[in-house]
């Protein structure tokens, strides 16, 4: 299992495909802030709410020179349908190999109904324009989370 990432650490580099299969790299955003959030699955209630909340605040994030990126193990095709269905205005990346999820500590053993299985732990990382993690949210609760991230970005900047 990966080590825990903390504020002040360099964000692990990644290259993942977006909803159209185009490669997106963390280094593509050099000079911009990145809100990198990990979520379990497209089109589930919590994940849809989170994506819609980040979409509604995307213009505010953009004004602060920040890009919102969601990552899940879903396929590029699934992301494309999710974006179209809900008119999402954020970038979604596919990590079917779960490598980036593991690097960021978002792929963990979870206990549900007495069973242990590996899955995505909803997590968010605020990364500055130099690739340094400035804030981490673990085991995120969806309600109010996007607003909390925006507020923290405003405070830090």
Buried (B, 14 or more C-beta within 10 A) or exposed (E): EBEEBEEEBEBBEBEBBBBEEEEBEBEEBEEBBBBBBBBBBBEEEBBBBBBBBBBEBBEBBEEBEBBBBBBBBBBBEBBBBBBEEBEBBBBBBBBBEBBBBBBBBBBBEEEEEEEEEEBBBBBBBBBBEEBEBBBBBBEBEBEEBBBBBBEBBEEEE
